[in-house]
Amino acid sequence: MTSGLRRGGGLAGAIRSRLWPPETATHARVHDGLTVFAPMWAVAMLFSLADNPSTFIGRDGPALFLVGWTAVLAAVALVIRPRLTWLLGLLAAALILRYALLAPVASNNKTITLFMNTGILLVLAQAAWSQAEPRRELVYQHLRVIARGLLAVMYFYGIFHKINTDFLDPNVSCAVMLYAPLARPFGLDGNLFGRYLAIYSTFIIEAIAIAALYWRRWFAVGLILALVFHYIIPISAYSWYMDFSCLVFALYALTMPPEAQRDFYRSVAGPLRRVRGWFGNAALPLAGGLLVAAAWVSAMIVATDYPERPLRMFYHSTFIMVWAMFGAVASVLMTRAALEHLPYRGAAQPRQPLWLHLIPLALFVACTSPYIGLKTESSINMFSNLHTEGGETNHLLFARPPYLFGYKDDVVEILDSSHPYLLHLKARNERMVLYALKDVLRRYREHWVTYRLNGLVEEEVTHASFPAFEQPSLLERAFLIFKTVDVRRPKVCTH
């Protein structure tokens, strides 16, 4: 924060000087890059954990119950004590274990989180092994490389997967599905210009975001556009996007230049010190609890006018309001810090080891899976309208997907079944890749299905109908997860 922003007389100046006190030696002593990243990452993980409330009441088994609560307690403790590096490692380890217990995981957000948490553990282990000093500075510099690379991969595939005929169609585009709820209160949800603007602005914003990640002089342009973009997405209420947007905020807080990050830290640290002085270390958890409680009460008050809505919707609405408040404060303060360094004229950071790029590279390779015949979920193709099953695709750069594996060659049409889920797919006229059907029958061995494949009907097929070598292996079950196949054309937005 510049001194000019702190000036001011009267009551406003007094309040500002109390909440944002002048820079002191204490500020410089306690700030480092991880002090900013750690609590924001912890909050992002709390949003992510809140997406699966059933695990916290033991409904999904004791292992997930214990690991989930360990992650929650580690995240809360990290918000309170962000300088305890081991808490960051504990949170990362708990979330990696939780991902393994839940595998296969369809969520793109949780997959990006997995790669970052893996990076955190590897960097912490390398720093402990090398015994380099100052250790936290080394960890900070290494994690910046990983975070920037993951953001670049995310934005690259955010563009690449959407280069298809149906995302560009204003009648079915997923961009329009996100735009419409936001524009409906203004009567603009059907506006053709607005729909095309939503489609093409997605490409423009994400392209600028990639360029700005590696163009230090104008980093603030990409950061500010990304903050606005990711702040708005969860408020559309189309899906549970709070964890995704918050993890992007946290990664940006880590990758922004150290001088801007330091200003962001100072804008937060002063008020928090005042609050802690009044209420002690319990102030932050208490404030977070009151924020969630206030959002829940607000959602329940609104719910009295919509008694037919499911409880899950009110739960979702609660966290949308929590995000609306938390995200607004974070985006304003990060924008303010970034603008103070636009254009950025600081020195280049020291070169970092090449092995750090292996983690973003692994995510990049994993996200090619829809085209090479592997999984269609968890490959950053959310809200892209992309389809690549059955040797066909709507992607404009491929006449046919360049399959290296055959998991998606065979697409089956469900004709009848004893399992409710398969009957549900039949009613919706959705199909499945044969591998996914085999996995359903493996998990529900008492059930049968009749399906059509390549014009041939197979009747009352069970798990035992397939030889052992055709059954999904443990490794396949852990990593391969496929969307159901929507045969409507143009392909509507599913997720």
C-alpha positions as CSV (number, residue, x, y, z in Angstrom):
1,M,0.0,0.0,0.0
2,T,1.4,3.4,-0.9
3,S,1.5,6.2,1.7
4,G,-0.9,8.2,-0.5
5,L,-3.6,5.7,0.1
6,R,-3.1,5.9,3.8
7,R,-3.5,9.7,4.0
8,G,-6.7,11.3,5.0
9,G,-8.1,13.4,7.9
10,G,-11.1,13.2,10.1
11,L,-12.9,10.1,11.1
12,A,-12.3,8.2,7.9
13,G,-8.5,8.8,8.2
14,A,-8.5,7.7,11.8
15,I,-10.4,4.5,10.9
16,R,-8.1,3.8,8.0
17,S,-5.0,4.3,10.1
18,R,-6.3,2.0,12.8
19,L,-7.2,-0.8,10.3
20,W,-4.3,-0.3,7.9
21,P,-1.4,0.9,10.1
22,P,1.8,2.3,8.6
23,E,4.4,-0.2,7.5
24,T,6.6,-1.3,10.4
25,A,9.6,-3.6,10.9
26,T,7.2,-6.1,12.4
27,H,5.4,-6.4,9.1
28,A,8.6,-7.0,7.2
29,R,9.7,-9.6,9.7
30,V,6.6,-11.8,9.7
31,H,5.8,-11.6,6.0
32,D,7.0,-14.3,3.5
33,G,5.3,-15.7,0.4
34,L,3.9,-18.7,2.2
35,T,2.3,-16.5,4.8
36,V,-0.1,-15.3,2.1
37,F,-0.5,-18.5,0.2
38,A,-1.1,-20.9,3.1
39,P,-4.3,-19.4,4.6
40,M,-5.8,-18.8,1.2
41,W,-5.0,-22.4,0.2
42,A,-6.6,-23.6,3.4
43,V,-9.8,-21.7,2.7
44,A,-9.9,-23.1,-0.8
45,M,-9.6,-26.6,0.7
46,L,-12.4,-25.9,3.1
47,F,-14.7,-25.0,0.2
48,S,-13.6,-28.2,-1.5
49,L,-14.3,-30.3,1.6
50,A,-17.7,-28.7,2.0
51,D,-18.7,-30.1,-1.4
52,N,-19.0,-33.6,0.2
53,P,-20.8,-33.1,3.5
54,S,-21.8,-36.8,3.8
55,T,-18.2,-37.8,4.6
56,F,-18.2,-35.7,7.8
57,I,-21.1,-37.7,9.4
58,G,-19.6,-41.1,8.7
59,R,-21.9,-42.0,5.9
60,D,-19.0,-42.8,3.6
61,G,-17.0,-44.9,6.1
62,P,-14.6,-44.3,9.0
63,A,-11.5,-43.8,6.8
64,L,-13.0,-40.8,4.9
65,F,-14.5,-39.6,8.2
66,L,-11.1,-39.4,9.9
67,V,-9.2,-38.1,6.9
68,G,-11.8,-35.5,6.2
69,W,-11.9,-34.1,9.7
70,T,-8.1,-34.2,9.8
71,A,-8.0,-32.0,6.7
72,V,-10.6,-29.6,8.2
73,L,-8.7,-29.2,11.4
74,A,-5.4,-28.7,9.6
75,A,-7.0,-26.1,7.3
76,V,-8.5,-24.2,10.2
77,A,-5.2,-24.3,12.1
78,L,-3.4,-23.1,9.0
79,V,-5.6,-20.1,8.7
80,I,-4.8,-19.2,12.3
81,R,-1.1,-20.1,12.2
82,P,0.0,-19.7,8.5
83,R,3.7,-19.7,9.4
84,L,3.6,-23.3,10.6
85,T,4.9,-25.0,7.5
86,W,4.2,-28.5,8.8
87,L,0.5,-27.7,8.8
88,L,0.6,-27.0,5.1
89,G,2.3,-30.4,4.6
90,L,-0.3,-32.1,6.8
91,L,-3.2,-30.5,4.9
92,A,-1.7,-31.5,1.6
93,A,-1.1,-35.1,2.7
94,A,-4.6,-35.5,4.2
95,L,-6.2,-34.3,0.9
96,I,-4.1,-36.5,-1.2
97,L,-5.1,-39.5,0.9
98,R,-8.7,-38.4,0.7
99,Y,-8.5,-38.2,-3.1
100,A,-7.1,-41.8,-3.1
101,L,-9.9,-43.0,-0.9
102,L,-12.5,-41.4,-3.2
103,A,-10.9,-42.5,-6.5
104,P,-11.8,-42.3,-9.2
105,V,-12.7,-38.7,-8.9
106,A,-14.6,-36.9,-11.6
107,S,-14.0,-33.3,-10.3
108,N,-11.6,-31.3,-12.3
109,N,-11.1,-28.9,-9.4
110,K,-10.0,-31.7,-7.1
111,T,-7.7,-33.0,-9.8
112,I,-5.9,-29.7,-10.1
113,T,-5.8,-29.6,-6.3
114,L,-4.2,-33.1,-6.2
115,F,-1.4,-31.9,-8.4
116,M,-0.8,-28.8,-6.3
117,N,-0.9,-30.8,-3.1
118,T,1.6,-33.3,-4.6
119,G,3.8,-30.4,-5.5
120,I,3.6,-29.1,-1.9
121,L,4.7,-32.4,-0.4
122,L,7.5,-32.9,-2.9
123,V,8.9,-29.4,-2.4
124,L,8.6,-29.6,1.4
125,A,10.4,-33.0,1.3
126,Q,13.2,-31.6,-1.0
127,A,13.6,-28.6,1.2
128,A,13.9,-30.7,4.3
129,W,16.4,-33.0,2.6
130,S,18.6,-30.2,1.3
131,Q,18.5,-28.3,4.6
132,A,18.8,-25.1,2.6
133,E,18.3,-21.8,4.4
134,P,16.0,-19.8,4.5
135,R,13.9,-22.9,4.0
136,R,10.5,-21.2,3.7
137,E,11.9,-18.9,1.0
138,L,13.1,-21.9,-0.9
139,V,9.7,-23.6,-0.6
140,Y,8.0,-20.4,-1.7
141,Q,10.1,-19.9,-4.8
142,H,9.6,-23.6,-5.8
143,L,5.9,-23.6,-5.3
144,R,5.5,-20.4,-7.4
145,V,6.9,-22.4,-10.4
146,I,4.4,-25.2,-9.9
147,A,1.4,-22.9,-9.3
148,R,2.1,-20.8,-12.4
149,G,2.5,-24.0,-14.5
150,L,-0.8,-25.5,-13.3
151,L,-2.6,-22.2,-14.0
152,A,-1.2,-22.2,-17.5
153,V,-2.2,-25.8,-18.2
154,M,-5.7,-25.1,-16.8
155,Y,-6.2,-22.1,-19.0
156,F,-4.7,-23.8,-22.1
157,Y,-7.2,-26.7,-21.9
158,G,-9.9,-24.2,-20.9
159,I,-9.4,-22.9,-24.4
160,F,-8.4,-26.0,-26.3
161,H,-11.3,-28.3,-25.3
162,K,-13.8,-25.5,-26.2
163,I,-12.7,-25.3,-29.8
164,N,-15.6,-27.3,-31.0
165,T,-18.8,-26.7,-32.9
166,D,-21.2,-26.9,-30.0
167,F,-19.4,-24.5,-27.6
168,L,-19.5,-22.0,-30.4
169,D,-23.3,-22.5,-30.8
170,P,-25.2,-19.8,-28.8
171,N,-28.2,-22.2,-28.4
172,V,-26.3,-24.9,-26.5
173,S,-22.9,-23.4,-25.5
174,C,-21.9,-24.0,-21.9
175,A,-20.8,-20.3,-21.8
176,V,-24.4,-19.4,-22.4
177,M,-25.5,-21.8,-19.6
178,L,-23.3,-19.8,-17.2
179,Y,-24.3,-16.4,-18.7
180,A,-28.0,-16.9,-18.7
181,P,-28.6,-17.0,-14.9
182,L,-26.6,-13.9,-14.4
183,A,-28.3,-12.0,-17.3
184,R,-31.9,-13.2,-16.5
185,P,-32.7,-10.6,-13.8
186,F,-32.0,-8.0,-16.4
187,G,-34.0,-9.7,-19.2
188,L,-30.9,-10.3,-21.3
189,D,-30.5,-14.0,-21.0
190,G,-31.9,-14.5,-24.6
191,N,-29.9,-11.6,-26.1
192,L,-27.9,-13.0,-29.0
193,F,-25.1,-10.4,-28.7
194,G,-24.8,-11.3,-25.0
195,R,-24.6,-15.0,-25.7
196,Y,-21.8,-14.5,-28.3
197,L,-20.0,-12.2,-26.0
198,A,-20.1,-14.9,-23.2
199,I,-18.7,-17.4,-25.7
200,Y,-15.8,-15.4,-27.2
201,S,-14.9,-13.5,-24.0
202,T,-14.1,-16.9,-22.5
203,F,-11.4,-17.5,-25.1
204,I,-10.1,-13.9,-24.8
205,I,-9.9,-13.8,-21.0
206,E,-8.2,-17.2,-20.7
207,A,-5.7,-16.3,-23.5
208,I,-4.8,-13.1,-21.8
209,A,-4.5,-15.0,-18.5
210,I,-1.9,-17.4,-20.0
211,A,0.2,-14.6,-21.5
212,A,0.1,-12.5,-18.3
213,L,1.3,-15.5,-16.2
214,Y,4.7,-15.3,-18.0
215,W,4.8,-11.6,-18.9
216,R,5.8,-10.1,-15.6
217,R,5.5,-6.4,-16.7
218,W,1.8,-6.8,-17.3
219,F,1.0,-9.6,-14.9
220,A,-1.7,-7.4,-13.3
221,V,-3.9,-7.3,-16.5
222,G,-4.2,-11.1,-16.5
223,L,-4.6,-11.3,-12.8
224,I,-7.4,-8.8,-12.6
225,L,-9.3,-10.3,-15.5
226,A,-9.0,-13.8,-14.0
227,L,-10.1,-12.5,-10.5
228,V,-13.3,-11.0,-12.0
229,F,-14.0,-14.1,-14.2
230,H,-13.5,-16.6,-11.3
231,Y,-15.4,-14.4,-8.8
232,I,-18.5,-14.4,-11.0
233,I,-18.6,-18.1,-12.0
234,P,-19.7,-19.5,-8.6
235,I,-22.4,-16.8,-8.3
236,S,-24.1,-18.2,-11.4
237,A,-25.1,-21.1,-9.1
238,Y,-24.8,-23.5,-12.1
239,S,-22.5,-25.9,-10.1
240,W,-20.3,-26.0,-7.0
241,Y,-17.6,-23.7,-8.2
242,M,-16.5,-22.0,-5.0
243,D,-13.6,-24.4,-4.5
244,F,-12.4,-24.0,-8.0
245,S,-12.5,-20.2,-7.9
246,C,-10.9,-20.0,-4.5
247,L,-8.0,-22.4,-5.5
248,V,-7.4,-20.1,-8.5
249,F,-7.3,-17.1,-6.2
250,A,-4.8,-18.9,-3.9
251,L,-2.6,-19.9,-6.9
252,Y,-2.6,-16.3,-8.1
253,A,-1.7,-15.1,-4.6
254,L,1.3,-17.4,-4.8
255,T,2.4,-16.4,-8.3
256,M,1.9,-12.6,-8.2
257,P,5.3,-10.8,-7.9
258,P,6.7,-10.7,-4.4
259,E,6.3,-6.9,-4.1
260,A,2.6,-7.1,-5.0
261,Q,2.1,-10.0,-2.7
262,R,3.7,-8.1,0.1
263,D,1.3,-5.2,-0.4
264,F,-1.6,-7.7,-0.4
265,Y,-0.4,-9.2,2.8
266,R,-0.1,-5.8,4.5
267,S,-3.7,-4.8,3.5
268,V,-4.9,-7.9,5.3
269,A,-2.5,-8.2,8.2
270,G,-3.3,-4.8,9.8
271,P,-7.0,-5.4,10.3
272,L,-6.4,-9.0,11.4
273,R,-3.9,-8.0,14.0
274,R,-6.5,-5.6,15.4
275,V,-9.2,-8.3,15.5
276,R,-6.8,-10.7,17.1
277,G,-5.9,-8.1,19.7
278,W,-9.5,-7.9,20.7
279,F,-10.5,-11.6,20.5
280,G,-7.3,-13.6,20.5
281,N,-6.5,-16.6,18.1
282,A,-10.2,-17.6,18.2
283,A,-11.1,-14.5,16.2
284,L,-10.6,-16.0,12.8
285,P,-12.5,-19.3,13.3
286,L,-15.2,-17.3,15.1
287,A,-15.5,-14.9,12.3
288,G,-15.6,-17.7,9.7
289,G,-18.3,-19.5,11.8
290,L,-20.4,-16.4,12.1
291,L,-20.1,-15.8,8.3
292,V,-21.3,-19.3,7.5
293,A,-24.1,-19.1,10.1
294,A,-25.3,-15.7,8.7
295,A,-25.3,-17.1,5.2
296,W,-27.2,-20.2,6.3
297,V,-29.8,-18.1,8.1
298,S,-30.2,-15.9,5.1
299,A,-30.7,-18.9,2.9
300,M,-33.3,-20.4,5.2
301,I,-35.2,-17.1,5.4
302,V,-35.4,-17.0,1.6
303,A,-36.3,-20.7,1.6
304,T,-39.6,-20.0,3.3
305,D,-40.8,-18.7,-0.1
306,Y,-39.6,-21.9,-1.9
307,P,-40.6,-24.8,0.4
308,E,-40.4,-27.3,-2.4
309,R,-36.7,-26.8,-3.0
310,P,-34.3,-29.6,-1.7
311,L,-32.1,-29.0,1.3
312,R,-29.0,-29.5,-0.9
313,M,-30.0,-26.3,-2.8
314,F,-30.1,-24.2,0.5
315,Y,-26.7,-25.7,1.5
316,H,-25.3,-24.7,-1.9
317,S,-26.8,-21.2,-1.6
318,T,-25.2,-20.8,1.8
319,F,-21.7,-21.3,0.4
320,I,-22.4,-19.1,-2.6
321,M,-23.1,-16.3,-0.2
322,V,-20.0,-17.1,1.8
323,W,-18.0,-17.0,-1.4
324,A,-19.7,-13.8,-2.5
325,M,-18.4,-12.0,0.6
326,F,-15.0,-13.7,1.0
327,G,-14.2,-13.6,-2.8
328,A,-15.2,-9.9,-3.0
329,V,-12.8,-8.9,-0.3
330,A,-10.0,-11.0,-1.6
331,S,-10.4,-9.9,-5.2
332,V,-10.6,-6.2,-4.2
333,L,-7.4,-6.4,-2.1
334,M,-5.5,-8.4,-4.7
335,T,-6.5,-6.0,-7.4
336,R,-5.5,-3.1,-5.4
337,A,-2.0,-4.6,-4.7
338,A,-1.6,-5.5,-8.4
339,L,-2.5,-2.1,-9.7
340,E,0.2,-0.5,-7.5
341,H,2.7,-2.5,-9.6
342,L,1.3,-1.9,-13.0
343,P,3.5,-2.0,-15.1
344,Y,5.8,-4.2,-13.0
345,R,9.4,-3.1,-13.0
346,G,10.9,-5.4,-10.4
347,A,13.8,-7.7,-10.8
348,A,13.4,-11.2,-12.3
349,Q,13.2,-14.0,-9.8
350,P,16.1,-16.5,-9.7
351,R,15.9,-19.5,-12.0
352,Q,14.4,-22.6,-10.4
353,P,15.2,-26.4,-10.9
354,L,13.7,-27.9,-14.0
355,W,12.1,-30.8,-12.2
356,L,9.5,-28.5,-10.8
357,H,8.0,-28.3,-14.3
358,L,7.3,-32.0,-14.3
359,I,4.2,-31.6,-12.1
360,P,2.4,-29.2,-14.5
361,L,3.7,-31.4,-17.4
362,A,2.0,-34.4,-15.8
363,L,-1.3,-32.5,-15.7
364,F,-0.9,-31.4,-19.3
365,V,-0.4,-35.0,-20.4
366,A,-3.3,-36.3,-18.3
367,C,-5.6,-33.7,-20.0
368,T,-5.0,-35.2,-23.4
369,S,-7.0,-38.3,-22.3
370,P,-10.3,-37.4,-24.1
371,Y,-8.5,-37.4,-27.4
372,I,-6.3,-40.5,-27.0
373,G,-9.1,-42.8,-25.8
374,L,-8.8,-42.6,-22.1
375,K,-11.0,-40.9,-19.4
376,T,-13.4,-38.1,-20.3
377,E,-13.9,-36.9,-16.7
378,S,-11.2,-35.1,-14.7
379,S,-9.4,-33.7,-17.7
380,I,-10.3,-30.0,-17.4
381,N,-13.0,-30.4,-20.1
382,M,-15.8,-29.1,-17.8
383,F,-18.4,-26.9,-19.4
384,S,-16.8,-27.4,-22.9
385,N,-19.5,-29.2,-24.9
386,L,-16.8,-31.5,-26.0
387,H,-17.5,-35.1,-27.1
388,T,-14.9,-37.7,-28.2
389,E,-16.7,-41.0,-27.8
390,G,-17.2,-43.8,-30.3
391,G,-14.5,-42.5,-32.6
392,E,-16.3,-39.3,-33.2
393,T,-15.7,-35.7,-32.1
394,N,-17.0,-32.2,-32.5
395,H,-13.6,-30.7,-32.0
396,L,-12.6,-28.5,-34.9
397,L,-9.0,-29.6,-35.0
398,F,-9.7,-33.3,-35.5
399,A,-11.7,-35.2,-38.0
400,R,-11.5,-38.2,-35.7
401,P,-10.0,-38.4,-32.2
402,P,-6.4,-39.8,-32.4
403,Y,-7.1,-42.7,-30.1
404,L,-4.1,-44.5,-28.7
405,F,-6.3,-46.6,-26.4
406,G,-9.6,-48.3,-27.1
407,Y,-11.7,-47.6,-24.0
408,K,-14.1,-45.3,-25.9
409,D,-14.4,-47.3,-29.1
410,D,-17.6,-49.1,-28.0
411,V,-20.6,-47.1,-27.0
412,V,-23.6,-49.1,-25.7
413,E,-27.3,-48.3,-25.7
414,I,-29.2,-49.4,-22.6
415,L,-32.4,-51.3,-23.5
416,D,-33.4,-52.7,-20.1
417,S,-31.8,-53.4,-16.7
418,S,-32.5,-54.4,-13.2
419,H,-30.4,-51.4,-11.9
420,P,-32.2,-48.1,-11.4
421,Y,-29.2,-46.0,-12.6
422,L,-29.0,-47.8,-15.9
423,L,-32.8,-47.5,-16.3
424,H,-32.4,-43.8,-15.6
425,L,-29.8,-43.5,-18.5
426,K,-32.3,-45.3,-20.8
427,A,-35.0,-42.9,-19.9
428,R,-32.7,-40.0,-20.7
429,N,-31.5,-41.6,-23.9
430,E,-27.9,-41.5,-22.7
431,R,-25.4,-44.1,-23.5
432,M,-22.2,-45.5,-21.9
433,V,-18.8,-46.6,-23.1
434,L,-18.6,-50.4,-22.6
435,Y,-15.8,-50.1,-20.0
436,A,-18.0,-48.0,-17.8
437,L,-20.9,-50.5,-18.0
438,K,-18.5,-53.3,-17.0
439,D,-17.5,-51.3,-14.0
440,V,-21.1,-50.8,-13.0
441,L,-21.8,-54.5,-13.2
442,R,-18.6,-55.2,-11.2
443,R,-19.9,-53.1,-8.4
444,Y,-23.5,-54.4,-8.6
445,R,-23.0,-58.1,-9.4
446,E,-26.5,-59.1,-8.7
447,H,-27.9,-56.9,-11.5
448,W,-28.2,-57.5,-15.2
449,V,-28.5,-55.3,-18.3
450,T,-29.7,-55.7,-21.9
451,Y,-27.9,-53.4,-24.3
452,R,-27.3,-52.8,-28.0
453,L,-23.8,-52.5,-29.4
454,N,-23.0,-52.0,-33.1
455,G,-26.5,-53.1,-34.0
456,L,-26.3,-56.3,-31.9
457,V,-28.4,-56.9,-28.8
458,E,-26.9,-58.6,-25.8
459,E,-29.6,-59.8,-23.3
460,E,-29.4,-59.9,-19.5
461,V,-25.7,-59.5,-19.3
462,T,-24.2,-59.7,-15.8
463,H,-20.7,-59.3,-14.3
464,A,-20.0,-63.0,-14.9
465,S,-20.8,-62.6,-18.6
466,F,-17.3,-61.0,-19.2
467,P,-14.1,-63.0,-18.9
468,A,-11.7,-62.1,-16.1
469,F,-9.2,-60.4,-18.5
470,E,-11.9,-58.0,-19.6
471,Q,-12.8,-56.8,-16.1
472,P,-11.5,-53.4,-15.0
473,S,-8.3,-53.7,-13.1
474,L,-7.4,-51.9,-9.9
475,L,-5.3,-49.4,-11.7
476,E,-8.0,-48.7,-14.3
477,R,-10.7,-48.3,-11.6
478,A,-8.5,-45.8,-9.8
479,F,-7.9,-43.5,-12.7
480,L,-10.4,-44.0,-15.5
481,I,-13.8,-42.4,-15.2
482,F,-16.1,-41.6,-18.1
483,K,-19.1,-39.3,-18.7
484,T,-22.3,-40.8,-19.9
485,V,-22.6,-40.3,-23.7
486,D,-25.2,-37.7,-24.8
487,V,-26.2,-38.6,-28.3
488,R,-28.1,-35.4,-29.0
489,R,-26.7,-33.1,-31.7
490,P,-25.8,-30.4,-31.2
491,K,-24.5,-31.6,-27.9
492,V,-26.1,-29.7,-25.1
493,C,-24.1,-28.5,-22.1
494,T,-24.0,-31.1,-19.4
495,H,-21.2,-30.0,-17.1
